[in-house]
């Protein structure tokens, strides 16, 4: 059975001991892992939370984003070098957490646009930055899985076709793809076909509802999703990512202006949905 994870951004973007009771309850529900956002987190906090997860038998994945001052697709080579240095720092923090995966749209800066379609130079610059840190990630045991985002948050990679094009340029075994049903719900014609398209590179998967609330409460077609995952024999994580306004600063940064579902409703009913779909499709 695929491992099931939950992203604690539903409560907080901060990595601290305040998360311990939440992590304990996630473990009690049956989750195999928790996912954490790496922002400006310090090494000590990452190690403390990573150690707690290890002690309770909860595995770890991580997610991050890049800002305009560290944009991997900037035409300025100094900015791209800052992106490379930032990614190396983030990967070290992921290792402090004992993270298996670093996902997210770090192929380019979040919500930073050029008022045009992506150009070939930008794909090349992104690929160069990702490739330059991939060996370090591999030595740390952290799989890199860049993510395609919707058109309102990114322009370099909105679809699996674009993400596949970028990753073919990276051409490193430790840089695979991430699929998120929230973004794909907006950008792909068919979820199943998109999963089949990226399947040879698929390394991480987010189970997310169309409104970022409880999986199964909206209109994302999870039957089509799980049927496709079974068809391509996907064996990686199935991690729920849902957002709230519990952490106002983070919520404001990603345009979350209302509540979609209570965090524990997402965690409990989302876990139930994944288990039911997994049993239904033999995963």
N, C-alpha and C positions, 0 to 999 in steps of 0.2 A: 504494500500500500504506500502511496505517496505520503510524504511527511506534510503535516499541516501546521502552518504558522499564523501568527497574528501580529500586526504592526502596532506597536504601543503609541504611535502618534495619535491614536484616538483619545489618549489621555494627555500626553506631553511630548514635546520635542527634546526635553532635557533628559540626559542620561544621569541618573542619580539613585541613591538608596531609596528615595521616595517611591520608586517603581517596584520595590521588592514585594509588597503585598499583592500588587497587580500580577506580577510574574508568578507568584505562588498560586493565585486563583486560576490563571491561564493553564498552569500545569495540572491543576485539579480537574479542570474541564476535560482535559485530554490532549491539549496541544503538545506537539513535538518541539515547537520552537517559538521564539519571539523575534520580532524585527525592530531594529532601532535606527533612528535618524542620527547620522553623524554630522554635526555642524561645527560648533566651536568647543566641543567637548574635550575635557582634559584627560590625560593619560590615566591618572589615578582613578577617576570616576569610571572610565571604561573598564579598567581591570577589576574594580570592585563589583560592578554589575555583571561582568563576564564570569567572575568567580561564583557569584550567587547563582547564576543560571546553571553553571556546571554542577554546583552542589545539589540543586533540586532536579537535575536531569533534563534541563530545557536547553535545546540547541539554539544557535544564534545566526541570524542573517542581518544585513544592514542595508541602508539606503542613504544616498546623499545627492546634493545638487551643487552646481557651480554658479557663481555670480558673474556679473559683467566685467569685474576687475580681474577675473581668472578664467576668461572665456577661451576654451580650446579652439574655437574657430575665429578668433580675432585676427585681423590682418597684421596686427602688431606682434612680432615674434617675442617681445618681452612679456606681453600678456599671456601668450601661449606657454611660455616658460613658467609663469606664475601658476598656470593651470596644472602643468606637470608637477610642480613642487607641491601644490595643494593636494593633488590626488595621491602623491606618495605619502603625505602626512595623514590623509584620511585612511589609506590602506593600513598604515601602522596602528591607527586607532581601532580599525576593524579587527586587526589581529589581537589587540589588547582585549577585545570583547570575545575572542575566540569565534569570530564570525566566519561562516563558510562561504558567504556570497556578499558581494557589494553590488547592489542594483541601483537604478535611478537614471535620470536623463543627463548624466555628466559628460555626454559627448559634445555638449554645447551649453551655453549659459541659459539658465531658466528665465523664461519670459523676456528674452532679449532679442529684438527683431531688427532686421535690416531693410524693411519695407520692400522686399523683393523675394523671389524664390531662392532657395539655396543654390550656390554655385559650386563647381567642381573643386575649386581651391578649398572651400570650407570642408567638404568631405575629406579631402586629402589632409588638411591641417588636423581635423579631428582624429583621423586614423593614426596620424603620426604621434599625437599626444597619447592616445590610448595604447598604442603599441609600445611606447617608450616606458610605460609603467607596468606593462603586463608581466614581464619576467619577475619583477619585485612582488607583485601580487601572487604569482604562482609559488614563489619561494615561501610566502607567508601562508599558503594554503587557502587563499581567498579567490574565488571565482568572480571575475568581473562580468556583469550582465547589464550593459547599457539598455535604456528603455525608450521606446517610441512614445511620444506625448501628443496630445491633441493640438490642433492648430492655434489655439488661444494661448498656449504655454510654450510653444516651440515651433520652429519651422524647418529644422534640419532633418528630423525623422519623425513624421507623423504616422507612417504606415509600416507594416512589416516589410513591404517591398523596399522602402527607403532604408530601413534599418539593416536589412540583408545586404543592400548595396554598400553601406558603410562598413559593415563587419567583414565583408569580402576584401575590402581594402586593408583593414586591420590585419587580417589573416594571422591570428595568433590563437592557439588552442585554449588559452585561458581567458579569452574574451568571447563570450557567447551573448545570446539575446534574451531580453526580458519581454514578456507579454503581459499587458494589463487590460482586463476586460472593460474597465471604465473608459479608457482612451480608445480602445478598439471599437467599442460601441458607437463612438462618434465618427471614427475615421475609416473603418473597414466596411466593405460591402456585405461580407459574410464572415462571421467569427470563425467558423469551421475552416473555410478556405484560407484565411489569414494564418491560422495555427498550422495548417499543412504547409503553407509557404515557408514559414520560419522554422519548421520542425527540425531540420538538420543542425540548426544553431541554437535551439531553444534550451536555455539553462535555468530560467527562473520564471515563476508565474504568479501574478497577483489576481486573486478573486475579488473583484470590486463591482459594486452595483452602479447603475447608471448615474445615480445621484450621490454616490459615496456613502450611502446608508447600509443597512443590513443586507448582505447578499441574499437574494431570493425574494426581496420585498419590492423590487422594481421590474424593469422590462428586459434586462440582460438575459439572453437565451442560454441558460446554463446547461440545458439538455444538449444543445448543439455544441457548446464548449466542451463538455466532458466526453461526448461521443468522439469529438476530434482528438482530444488528448489521448483517449484510449487507442484510436486508430493509428496515431503516430508513436505510440508506446512511450509517452512522456513519463519520466520517472523522478522528476525533481520536485521541489517544494510547491505547495499550493498555499499561498499566504494571503490572508485577508488584509486589505488596506481600506480603511474607512476613516473619515475625518469628522471632527466636531469643533466646537469653539472652546473646548476646555483649556487650550493653550492659546490665548488671544493673539499673541505676537505671531505665532506660526500660522494660525488660521488667517490672519490678515495678509500674510505674505503669499498665500496661495489662493486667496479669494473665496474663503469659506465664510459666508455671512449669515448663515442660519444653521440650526441643528437639523440633522437628517435622521439619526437614530441614536439612542443612548449607547454608550460604548459596550456595556455588558449585553445588551440586546444583540449588537453586532457579533460579539464574541460567542455567545451561547447559541444563537440561532444560525449564525454563519457556520459554525463548526458542525452543527446538525445537518445543514444543507450539504456541505462537502462530504460528510460521511455517507449520507443517503445517495448522493450522486456517484460517489466512489463505488458503493456497493451495486448500484444500478448498472454501472458500466464496467464493472470488473476491474477497478483500479485499486 
